[in-house]
Amino acid sequence: MNLIYSHSYASARAFAMHHELMPGDWKWLQDADVLRQNPRADVFKVERWEANPQRDKIDEALTRAQKAHRLGSLTEVDAFRGTLGVSGT
């Protein structure tokens, strides 16, 4: 699962669409429960992730998940740059 840490669902959806992530392959990291429900998920911090209304709780959950080795990769990206490893785009 790919979790998109952004300030809003619309921003997460735009990132997912830009990177051709299919529905069901990603979720908006809207609160800490989403992280707990998706152990070992890859997390993408996109533009303005700092403005997420649940940032404090999400950051705590991310730290706990990292310490417990229950988190996939944690990548900070510019929302519309890069290809997430897809060549030729």
Summary of the structure (lengths in Angstrom):
residues: 89
radius of gyration: 12.2
end to end distance: 22.1
largest distance: 37.6
contacts: 236
relative contact order: 0.24
helix: 36%
strand: 16%
